């Protein structure tokens, strides 16, 4: 089982089952903007609402943003 990538503007957010979340800029060339390990498995696709990214790991729910 894997999560689905999501798009927000010109960025793509991908979460791996191993717990690594990667933010990629979609342009003429793909550029990795950030790569963060949450040290827990991720089975749920991230969600975006009200300028926040919601990320659910096996043990926590994160709301990232302003």
N, C-alpha and C positions, 0 to 999 in steps of 0.2 A: 504494500500500500504506500502511495506517495501523495504528497500534497500537490495542488495545482498552482502554477505561477499566477500572480495577479499583476495588473498594470495600474499605475497611478501617474497620469500625465505622461512624461517621457521616461518613466522609471518602471522597472520590472522587479518584483519582489518574489524570491524563490526560497522556500523553506525545505530543508532536507529532513528525512526521518532521523538522521543522526543528531539533529538539533542545530544545524548551521543555517543561518538566514543570510542570504546574499541579496544586495540591492545592485541592480545593473541599470546603467543609463542606456536607453535605446536611441541610438543616433546612427550615423553612417557606419560607425564602428561601435561594437558593444564595449562598454567600459565598466569595470567593477568599481562601484563607489564605496561599498562597505561589505564586510563579511564578519559576522558575529556568531560565536558559539554560545548557545544557551545551556549547554551541558545536560540537556534532557532531550529525550525523543520528542519529535513533533509529528503528529499524524493528521492534524487539522490544517486546512488551507487558511492562511492569514486573511483577515478581513479589514477593510478600510471604511471608516465612518467618521465624519466631523473632524477631518485632518489628523486622525490617529490611525495607527496600524494596531490591530488587535491580534495577538499571537497566543495560541494556547499550546503549551508543552504538556507533557504527561502529568506534570504536577502543579503547574502555575498558569495563570492568565495574565498577560502583560498588555498594557495600553501604552503605546509609544507615540510620542508627539507632544504638541503644545497643548 
